[in-house]
Every structure is written in structure tokens, then in C-alpha cells.
Amino acid sequence: MQKTLRLDTYSVIMKELEKEKYHLIGSHSAYKKCYWTHEAIVSNRYCYKGKFYGIESDKCIQMTPSAAWCWFRCIHCWRLEPEDIGLEWDETKIPFMDDPEYIVERSIEEHKKALSGYFGREGVDPKKVKEALQPRHVAISLTGEPTLYEKLGELIAEYHKRGITTFLVTSGVRPDILANLSEEPTQLFVSLQAPNEKKHKLMNRPIVTNSWNLVLETLKILPSFSSPTVIRMTMIKGFNMSEKDAEEFAKLIELSLPTYIEVKAYMHVGPSIYRLSKDAMPNHAEIREFAKLLGELTGYKILSEYPPSRIVLLSKLDKPIQIGNAWNEKWSWNTPEIEDDINWEYKEAEDD
């Protein structure tokens, strides 16, 4: 009876995701067209991953193999959390694992379905749409924690077989999965919001014990990856932007030695607006200032920035490794580019 109740609860969550235009795949996966995919096709505008790493947003699949399955209930998360619709959901293990090949094929199909409607749209180049129907990249994130899907290495391999690069975004709660991947992603992102355990419990609100030590273990194994690694920091005013915070973050950077650091503003969108005020959202100048301080503490230098997404990129490299060719079509990767739309409406500027 209890098992049935839990599955019924999960069914309610999945129905809510469908209302938010998620394309459900099998038992626990989902696809959703990214805002920047739309922008790339309609306006030739790319997300920050385009500027930093050359990712073509129009050819990028945004998916998750673990829709709604997560060990955190982060205060800043703009994706749906069970509590947002009045549900209690503390399950920690996906009870059924769909086949990786099936998930990959379906995610590609859903990407094509989502973009097919652009044919015939006024002002849209049909050739660009046709090219977008042949995806080159996948962001494995969207919603939930991807490492809770225990066949993650096989999933990554299936994308690579199809010539699709993989950007894996994790909160770092499953170092065991990351350490034993049968195939590494093209680039690995670890989301880090808290500089210490106390703030981790406050900001990430874990539903499992020992989660901070699990995150630390993930940071310790990052140097062992042959693929580029990224510490992606979501900055929230009043929570993690003090000088002391920067000093503590610097120690975590020293531990993990990432290829890149991304310092990005919290965006006051989605259900996060019920947990945080609009004042918690830093502007781009504040993000740049914090990134500068972090760089001074770590020896990382600012390589680039993208004001529409309020994000700054740091590295010890002289320039970022280009995985695609998007930004090079129009801009240089290191152009500061304070655009006319630096005050771009933040609800539209958010990206994953």
C-alpha cells in the first residue's frame, strides 16, 4: 500500500511537469526545449555555453534521466520541487532503470518534435531549422540529480556513439557513480552554492544524511577526470557572497582544481520566488566583483563573461576549450560584450 502511494505521488509530480511543457520519456526521464534553443533559431542568440565553449544552442538537447529525483531541496532552485505543489517526497532511489539507448533515442526524437514547428515560421531560416534537427550537444541536467540514474556512464556512451557531446551537471552527491563512470562526459559541471556545511544545510536542504561529506568527496575526485571540469557557483545575495564566503570557496577550489569556475547569479524565477526575495538576485556588476575576488584568492583569472545570464568565467587556461563553433560564428570568446540588453528581462535570460 505504501509503495502504491509513493508511485501515485510521483505520478502527480510528472503530470505537473507535463503542464510545464516537459516531454516525459519512459519511467523517469524528460526533455524540455531550452529558451536559448528558441533564441538561437529565431534570433541567432546563444546562451553563455555558446560564448564560453562554442555550444550551438539550436543543436543542444536539454534532458534529464532523473526527472524530479533529487537529494536536495535547494532554496534557489527554479525547477519544480514536490513541496511547491503541496507534496511530501523523500524518496532517494529510482526504483526502475530504463534502458540508456531507449532514453537517448527518445530524447533525440523529442528534440526534433519540439523544433519541427519552426518550419514555415516567419523570419526563421528553414536551413537553420534543418540543421538544428541534427543535435550535436546534450545538457544532462534540466531537473533532478542525473547521478541518481545508475546507468549514467552507459547513457553518456550512447550519446557519444551518435556524435553528440555531453555536458553533465551534478550536485556532487554521488561520488561513487562519478568515480565509476564507464565513460566520462565531454565536460563535467559540479553545482556548488555553499562554502561550508552549515550553509549547505541551509541552502541545499538535503533529504539525506552526510550529504556535505559526499559533496567534498566529489570535489576531491575532480582532478582525476581527463575531461574538463567546472565548479558552477550560484550566487545569492545575503547567503554566499561575503568575503569570508569567498575565502571558504577558495579552499574548495584548491581541493577540486577545476578547469573552470563559473560564477553565476541566482535568478528570481520559477518556484524559487516563493523561497527567496527578488533582492537575493545579484546584478552582473556584483557577480563580476565577486568573481574578481575569487580569482585573487585562487589564482584563476577572468576569461570571459556574459551579462544576459549574469555569469563570469574563470580559469588558469589562456582561453576556454571550444567544444563547438557557435560563438566563433559572430563573436570572439573573450569579448567582454556588455550588450545593449544588459538589463535583459531576467525571467527570459535564465538558462540551465
N, C-alpha and C positions, 0 to 999 in steps of 0.2 A: 504493500500500500504506500509506504514511504517513497519507494523507488518511482512509482507511478506519479506521485505528487511532484517529485523533483523534475521529471520529464515534462509534466504539464506546465510547470513554471518555465522551463526552458523554451517550450513551445510558444508561450506568451511573449517571451523576450524576442524570439525570432520573428514573430508576427510584427512586433514593433519595429524591428529592423527593416522589414519589408516596406512598412509605411514610410520609412526614411529613404526609400529607393535603393536599398541593398538588394543585390541579386543573390539569393541563397543557393548554395551549392552543396548537395548531399546532406549529410547529417550535422556538419559543424563548420562549414566554410562559407565564405561570402566574397562577392565582388561589388565594388561601387565605383562608378566613374568619378575621377578626381576633378575638382573645379578647374585645376590647371590643365587638364586634358582638354576640356572645353575651350579654355582660353587660348591654348596653343593652336587649335584648329580654327577658331573663329577670329582671333586677333593676333596670332603669331607671338603670343606672350608665354614665356616659360616660367616654371617655378624655380625656386632657388637651386634645386638639384640640377637644373639645366645650366645655370650660370656657373656653379661650382664644379660640377662633374660632367657636364655635357649631356645629361639625360634628356632625351626628347619626350616632353610631357605628353604629346599626342600619341606616342607609341608606348606608353607606360601603363601597365596593368596595376591597379591598386586592389589588393586582395588580402584575405586572412584565412588561415587554416583552422582558426580557433575563435570563431565569432562569439563574443560575449564571455568566453572563458578567460578569466584573468585572476591573478592572486592579489591584485591591488585594486583599491577604490580611490584613485587619485583625485584630490580636490580640484585640480586644474583640467582634468580630462574632459574634452568636449565631445567624446563619443558617449553613447548611451550606457549608463550603469543601471543595474537592476533596481537600486533604490530610487532612481529617477521616475520609475513607474510604479512605485509602491511595493516592490517585491523584495523578499529576502532570498539571497542566492549566495551560498558559501561553498559551493561545490569546487573541488580543486583538481579533479582528474576527469578528462574527457573519456567517457565510458566506451566509446566506439570510435575506431580509427578508419576513416575512408581511405581508399587506395590513392597514393600520391599521383599516379598517372591520370586517374579519373578527375581529381581536383584540378590539375594543371590544364587538362583538355577543356574542362567546363569553364575555367576562368578565362581562357582564351576565347571561347565561344561567347561568353557573356560580354567580354570587352567588344567583340565585333558587333554583337546585337546593340550595345549601348551607342556605338558610333555610326551604325548604318543609317540612322535618321538624319545625319548631316548631309547626305547626298541630296542635292536639289535645294539646299538651304541658301538663301540669297546672301551673296558676298563670300561664300565659302568655296574654295578651290576643290573641285572633285578629286583632283590628283592628290591633294594633301590628305583627303579623307581615305582614299585608296591606300596610301602609304601607311596611314595610322592603323589600318586593319591588319597590318603585319607587325605586331608588337615586338619591341626589341628589349624592353626592360620590364621588371616587375618589382613593385614595392610590397614586400611581405610584412604587412603591419595592419593598417586600417582600423581594426578593433580587436580587443582581446590580446592575449600573450601568445605569439607564434610558437615559442618553445614548449608549450603545453601539448602541441601536436608532436608526438614522439617519433614520427617518420619524417621529420623535418629535413634531414640530410637527403633522403630519397626524393622529397619534393623539390629541393634545390637542384638536384641532379637532373630531374625530368625537365625543368625549365632550361637548364644549360644544354641539354640534348637538342632543344629546339632553337638554340642560338639566342636565348633570352637571358640577359644579365639579371642578377638578383641583388636587391637591396633588402637585407634582413634587419628589422627594427625590433629590439627586445628590451625589456626592463631589467634583464640580467638575473632573473630569479631561478633559472635552471642552468647553472654552470655545468651540471652533469651532461645535459643534452648538448650544449655548445662544445664541450671538451671532446665529445664523441661523435660529432657530425661526420657522416660518411663522405660528405662533400661540403666544402666551405662556400659561403655566399660570395658573390663578387665584391661586396662591401658590407661590413657589419657595423650596425649602429647600436649603441647602448644608451638608452634614455636615462639621464641622471638628473634628478631635481634636488635631492637632499645632500648636504655636505657632511651630515653625521646621522647617527642612529635616531636621536631624538626627533630631528626634523623629518627623517624618513617615516617614522610612525605617524607624525602629524600630517605630512603632505601626501604620502603614498597610501596610507591607511591599509596596510596589508591584512589579509584574512588568514595568513599562515604565520606560524612562529619562525623565528630565526631568519627572516627574510633579509635583514640587513647584512648578515654574515654571508648569505647566498650571493647578494649583490657584490660584496667585497671579493668573494671567490671568483666571480665572473671578471671583475676588474683585474685580478691577479693573472688570469689566463689570457687576457687580450694580447700581450706581447708574443704569445705562441702562434697567433694566426699569421698566415702568409698573405692573406687578403688585407686590404686597407681597413682600418678600424676607426670608428668615430665615437667620441663621447658627445652626445647631444643633450645639452643642458637647457631646460625650460625655466626661464627666469620669471619670478613672481615677486612684485614689489611688496615689501613688508614681510617676506618669508625667507628669501635666499640670496639677497643682493647686497649684503653688508660687506665691509672689508674683511671681517672675520670669516664670513662665508667664503669669500674668495680665497682666503688662506687655507681653509679646510678643503675646498675643491682642488686647490693646487696639489695638496698631498695625495688626493685620489688620482689626479692626473699623473703624478710621479709614479704611482703604483701601477697604473694601467698602460702608460706610454702609448696613447692612441696616435694614429697617423694624423687625425684631425680632431679639433674641438669645434663644435657648433654651439654658439651662444645665441639662443632664440627667445623671443618674448612669448610669454603666455598670452593667448588671445581670448578675449572675453566673448566666447561664442558657445553655442550648444548648451547642454545641461550644466556646464561649469558656471553659468551665470547665476545659478541657484546656490552655489557654494562660495563664490568669490565676487567681490565688487569690481566694477569697471576700473577703479583706481589701482587694482592689482596688476593691471596691464602696463608694462613699461613702453615708452616710446623708443624709436630707433636710436636716438642720441644716447639714451640711458643704457641701452644694450651695448652700443659701441664703447661707452665709457667703462662698463664692467668688463668687456672683452679685453680692453687695453690693460686694465689692472691685472686680469688673469694672465695675460701674456707676459707682463713684467714679472710675475711670480713664478711662471713655469718655463720661460724661455721660448715659448711659442710666439710666433708673430702673426699679425693680422694679414691674411692673404686677400680676402675679398669680403663683400657684404652685399645684402640685397634688401633694401629698405621696404619694399612692398610686403615682405614676410618678416621684417624686423629681425634679421639674423646676420651674424658676423661669423666668418670662418677663420680659424687659426690653425697653424701647422708649423712644423720645423722644415717642411719641404719649401722649395722656392716657388712652386706652383702646384696646384692640385692635379692629380692623375685624371685624365679625361677618359671616361668610360664610353661616352657618346659624343656626338658632334653638334648638339643643339645650339649651345651658346655661340660657338665659333661661327655660326652662320651669320650673325649680326654684330656680336659684341666680343670684346676681349674679356677673358675670365677675370682679370684684375682691375677692370674699370670700376671705380667707386660707385658711379651711376646713381647719384641722388636724383631720382626721376621726378618728373613733374607731378606724378601721383604719389609722392612720398606719404601723403595722407590718405592713400588708397583705403577705401572702406574696409575695415579690418575683418568684418564678417565674411567678406569675399576673398580676402588675402590669405586666409588660413590654408594651410596645407598639412599633409601628414608628416 
